């Protein structure tokens, strides 16, 4: 009996695609592209489901920002400016040292959940997450008003949604522009890729720490 095994060489991009969800978004945070190599088991959904959806559809902090300020574009801009400043700093250091080093930049701890389909779904979901801790505190007063059933359902729904939340590390990279985008042209601006958002499962991350003999 003979077994034939076909081996295909994988590059670094293929390796990373198994560990991250990579989303390319426009200036409003709407997803234009997603890496097809990300396995469904990574966050519980196929990456193609995110095409055309905002980041708030799966990332908790953007949904929570919406409930507080009515929009989440300002949060995306702040994170993008920080990523851009760190990139400029790294380029300056590389030029000063006459060498090129990779800049990992900042990352943020977020929660990733199953995609939500409408803006109302995003706001309702974020409101339930924000109020999750308060549901338990209001349970006694709800009992006295005969609303035990309603609050119990809300509480159980919140717990279920939190159990479906995957802790993740998010990093943002500003894409280089070959030409300027006319922001007055809404269609052109909405279709222009501006940022790449990488999401890594926190429980799948690892690091190597090297220590010398001088460390006590």
C-alpha atoms as one frame of an Amber mdcrd trajectory, in Angstrom:
protein
   0.000   0.000   0.000   1.346   3.408  -0.935   0.156   6.779   0.366   0.676
   9.878  -1.748   0.868  13.177   0.090   0.835  16.481  -1.747   2.504  19.330
   0.112   1.967  22.959  -0.840   4.439  25.568   0.316   2.820  28.210   2.508
   4.164  31.724   2.815   4.054  34.035   5.836   0.711  35.475   4.748  -0.865
  32.006   4.717   0.457  31.328   8.214  -0.915  34.595   9.580  -4.293  34.049
   7.928  -4.775  30.992  10.124  -4.378  33.149  13.230  -6.058  36.447  12.432
  -9.032  38.141  10.868  -7.735  40.868   8.549 -10.258  43.510   7.538  -9.699
  46.339   5.075 -12.014  49.266   5.822 -12.853  52.703   4.476 -12.774  55.985
   6.416 -16.122  55.172   8.063 -15.061  51.741   9.278 -17.080  49.856   6.663
 -15.402  46.574   5.674 -14.398  46.439   2.009 -12.277  43.270   2.068 -11.591
  40.359   4.419  -8.926  37.676   4.288 -10.437  34.493   2.909  -7.858  32.294
   4.622  -9.172  32.941   8.144 -10.815  29.751   9.462 -14.424  29.952  10.637
 -13.374  28.472  13.973 -11.317  31.599  14.719 -14.249  33.742  15.873 -17.227
  31.556  14.974 -18.141  33.067  11.591 -16.876  33.201   8.017 -14.807  36.285
   7.218 -16.881  36.924   4.066 -19.868  37.738   6.311 -18.151  41.005   7.235
 -18.082  42.467   3.715 -20.195  45.621   3.685 -20.627  45.701   7.460 -19.152
  48.222   9.930 -16.541  47.238  12.502 -19.194  47.798  15.163 -20.993  44.724
  13.830 -18.413  42.457  15.526 -16.141  44.570  17.800 -17.654  45.497  21.162
 -15.817  48.789  21.743 -17.173  50.326  18.530 -20.715  49.344  19.442 -20.324
  50.741  22.961 -18.885  53.972  21.528 -21.957  54.282  19.306 -24.347  53.968
  22.238 -22.526  56.760  24.090 -21.729  59.218  21.292 -24.107  58.262  18.481
 -21.289  57.328  16.070 -18.015  55.403  16.057 -16.050  57.131  13.280 -14.336
  59.402  15.816 -12.985  56.366  17.680 -11.636  54.905  14.448  -9.958  58.230
  13.581  -8.256  58.437  16.978  -6.890  54.905  16.685  -5.796  55.532  13.097
  -3.944  58.747  14.039  -2.147  56.896  16.830  -1.135  54.132  14.413   0.056
  56.728  11.885   2.128  58.597  14.483   3.775  55.378  15.621   4.563  54.473
  12.032   6.190  57.892  11.451   8.227  57.498  14.652   9.434  54.064  13.577
  10.421  55.389  10.139  12.378  58.232  11.741  14.240  55.816  14.009  15.037
  53.551  11.087  16.419  56.486   9.113  18.518  57.648  12.069  19.940  54.166
  12.642  20.413  53.494   8.934  18.572  50.219   9.310  15.074  48.872   8.917
  13.232  47.245  11.777   9.656  46.054  11.947   7.303  48.202  13.984   4.551
  46.251  15.686   2.750  49.357  16.933   0.047  49.400  19.544  -2.652  46.837
  20.055  -5.906  47.075  21.953  -7.856  44.448  23.870 -11.359  44.112  22.448
 -14.193  41.620  22.316 -15.299  40.006  19.056 -18.809  38.597  18.729 -20.963
  37.139  15.959 -21.841  39.667  13.218 -24.880  41.875  13.777 -26.943  42.815
  10.747 -28.433  46.278  11.322 -27.561  49.486  13.132 -30.444  48.880  15.527
 -29.045  45.420  16.315 -25.642  46.963  17.085 -27.097  49.554  19.463 -29.362
  47.037  21.191 -26.528  44.539  21.617 -24.134  47.171  22.991 -26.779  48.488
  25.367 -27.364  44.993  26.752 -23.640  44.482  27.268 -23.290  47.861  28.983
 -26.267  47.149  31.216 -25.319  43.549  31.961 -23.950  44.350  35.398 -26.949
  46.483  36.265 -29.472  43.764  35.450 -28.504  41.777  38.515 -28.716  44.842
  40.760 -32.237  45.682  39.591 -33.565  42.151  39.921 -35.021  42.651  43.431
 -36.920  45.808  42.497 -38.168  44.094  39.341 -39.607  41.259  41.459 -41.670
  43.749  43.470 -43.089  45.218  40.246 -43.971  41.831  38.785 -41.364  42.119
  36.002 -39.276  39.123  36.994 -39.831  37.264  33.748 -38.774  40.123  31.482
 -35.604  40.920  33.448 -34.721  37.233  33.735 -34.884  36.874  29.940 -32.723
  39.994  29.454 -30.221  38.775  32.020 -29.927  35.319  30.445 -29.572  36.863
  26.992 -26.744  39.101  28.223 -24.927  36.151  29.810 -25.297  34.149  26.605
 -23.911  37.005  24.502 -20.947  37.470  26.844 -20.191  33.760  26.563 -20.123
  34.179  22.781 -17.643  37.065  23.068 -14.078  36.144  22.106 -11.278  38.188
  23.740  -9.047  39.539  20.986  -6.104  41.848  20.308  -6.750  44.489  17.655
  -4.102  46.391  15.730  -4.588  49.021  13.025  -2.370  49.799  10.043  -2.779
  52.839   7.800  -2.572  51.813   4.145  -0.235  53.817   1.881  -2.070  55.931
  -0.676  -0.948  56.052  -4.300  -3.236  58.995  -4.968  -5.397  61.365  -2.935
  -9.039  60.470  -2.372 -11.602  63.169  -3.103 -13.693  63.141   0.078 -16.256
  65.370  -1.655 -17.032  62.421  -3.933 -19.010  60.212  -1.549 -18.903  57.125
  -3.757 -15.137  57.356  -4.287 -14.471  57.989  -0.585 -16.674  55.102   0.549
 -14.941  52.643  -1.802 -11.363  53.712  -0.955  -9.449  51.345   1.369  -7.897
  53.392   4.178  -7.058  51.046   7.065  -6.285  47.422   7.764  -7.624  46.053
  11.041  -6.079  42.845  12.388  -7.881  40.780  15.022  -6.039  37.995  16.834
  -7.655  35.604  19.308  -6.113  36.418  22.694  -5.972  32.779  23.757  -4.030
  31.910  20.595  -1.255  34.459  21.097   2.164  33.488  22.390   5.466  35.212
  22.997   9.103  34.320  23.552  11.012  36.186  26.262  14.785  35.949  26.211
  16.650  36.589  29.491  20.365  36.924  30.062  22.291  35.645  33.073  22.240
  39.050  34.734  18.510  38.833  35.399  17.874  37.792  38.979
